[in-house]
């Protein structure tokens, strides 16, 4: 495996996971009530708890996205 192929791999990881992150945010903003109703049928919880859980998972995903996709991509760009 060479640096160019690793750079391409991490670029596509960055693009795909960034798209998922943006999609998740848009879905929560546009259809948050629907998502809450769907999930509360499976796991009964108050709306405030649902909001905290979604906010925490969104923050965790963003941290993992930056740490495991963006940082290696930038490091490989600096090396190449």
Secondary structure, DSSP 4 states (H G I P E B T S, - for coil): --HHHHHHHHHHHHHHHHHHHHHHHHHHHHHHHHHHHHHHHHS---HHHHHHHHHHHHHHHHHHHIIIIIHHHHHHHHH-
